[in-house]
Amino acid sequence: MNRFIPLAAAAAAIVLPAAAGTSFTAKVATPFETQENVVAAKALWSCSGDTCVAELNRRTVTVRTCKKVASEVGVLAGFSNDKESLSEEDLAKCNEAAKD
């Protein structure tokens, strides 16, 4: 029984950091008048003013994820996490899916 404890601890050390989310920010072109929560890209986005934030279980910023957010909140002026952001060209592709 005790021989499984180090194995379980090692597995937890590998799995738990991978399960942690990455903070993403979506800057909306038309600011929210009130605080709203929006579900998009399998996450709950907290939107206030011109900013929506959420923890996503992915690490990279993609057009695909951006489109999922834009389809729920509207045209985006920016989409990023703490390490990268979409280029202007990719943001234009993202906004093709924007909610009217």
C-alpha positions in Angstrom: 0.0 0.0 0.0 2.7 2.5 0.9 4.6 1.9 -2.3 1.7 3.5 -4.2 1.9 6.9 -2.3 5.1 8.1 -4.2 3.5 7.0 -7.5 0.3 8.9 -6.7 2.3 12.0 -5.7 4.3 11.9 -8.9 1.2 11.5 -11.0 -0.5 14.4 -9.2 2.6 16.6 -9.7 2.3 16.0 -13.5 -1.5 16.2 -13.9 -2.4 19.0 -11.6 -0.4 21.8 -13.3 -1.8 20.7 -16.6 -5.4 21.0 -15.2 -4.8 24.6 -14.2 -6.3 27.2 -16.5 -4.8 30.1 -18.4 -6.3 33.5 -18.0 -7.7 34.9 -21.3 -8.9 38.4 -22.1 -11.2 39.5 -24.8 -11.5 43.2 -25.5 -14.9 44.0 -26.9 -15.6 46.8 -29.5 -18.9 47.7 -27.9 -18.6 47.9 -24.1 -21.0 46.2 -21.8 -23.3 48.6 -19.9 -23.5 46.3 -16.9 -21.5 43.3 -15.6 -22.5 40.2 -17.4 -21.4 36.5 -17.4 -21.3 34.8 -20.8 -20.6 31.1 -21.5 -18.3 30.7 -24.6 -15.5 28.2 -25.5 -16.5 26.0 -22.6 -15.8 28.7 -20.0 -17.6 31.3 -18.0 -16.5 34.8 -19.1 -16.9 37.7 -16.8 -17.6 40.8 -18.9 -17.5 44.4 -17.6 -17.0 47.5 -19.7 -14.8 46.7 -22.7 -13.2 43.6 -21.1 -14.2 39.9 -20.7 -11.9 37.5 -18.8 -12.0 33.7 -18.3 -9.8 30.8 -17.3 -9.5 28.4 -20.2 -8.0 24.9 -20.1 -5.7 25.7 -23.0 -2.5 27.6 -23.3 -2.5 29.2 -26.8 -4.5 31.9 -28.3 -6.3 30.7 -31.4 -8.7 32.0 -34.0 -11.0 29.1 -33.3 -11.4 30.0 -29.6 -11.7 33.7 -30.5 -14.6 32.9 -32.9 -16.4 31.0 -30.1 -16.1 34.1 -27.9 -17.0 36.6 -30.6 -20.1 34.6 -31.5 -21.4 35.2 -28.0 -20.2 38.7 -27.1 -19.8 40.5 -30.5 -16.9 42.1 -32.3 -13.6 41.9 -30.5 -10.9 44.6 -30.5 -8.4 42.2 -29.0 -8.0 38.6 -27.8 -5.1 37.4 -25.7 -3.6 35.6 -22.7 -0.7 36.6 -20.6 1.8 35.4 -23.2 0.4 36.2 -26.6 -2.4 37.9 -28.6 -4.0 37.5 -31.9 -2.6 39.4 -34.8 -4.7 42.0 -36.6 -5.2 39.6 -39.5 -6.3 36.7 -37.2 -8.5 39.1 -35.2 -10.3 40.0 -38.5 -10.9 36.3 -39.2 -12.2 35.9 -35.7 -14.7 38.7 -36.1 -16.3 37.0 -39.1 -18.1 34.9 -36.5 -19.1 37.9 -34.3 -22.6 38.2 -32.9 -24.6 40.9 -34.6 
